[in-house]
């Protein structure tokens, strides 16, 4: 896999993973729950999906060559980017009036 494909894979994975907690009512989109998820559980899922996306990016970077050192700035930027990616799912879940 070339470097461009790796970057696009991580970006698409981030976009999907950031919206998954707000779109699905299942825990990690797999485990059915007895009651609906609350916002705290959705945010916890968001953190787990952020870490999984980071692990994927780290793995692809390691396969491409040498790992670059990251400071707190890297995690601040990628965290805010992940939260920005989650905005469509959050908007759909909490800001649009659901019609029944």
URCORJO-V619996 format. One record per helix or strand of 3 or more residues. SS is the DSSP state (@ for helix, = for strand). FROM is the first residue (numbers start at 1). LEN is the number of residues. If there is no record, write none. Layout:
BEGIN
ss = <SS & SS>
from = <FROM & FROM>
len = <LEN & LEN>
END
This chain:
BEGIN
ss = <@ & @ & @ & @>
from = <3 & 39 & 72 & 87>
len = <21 & 26 & 14 & 9>
END
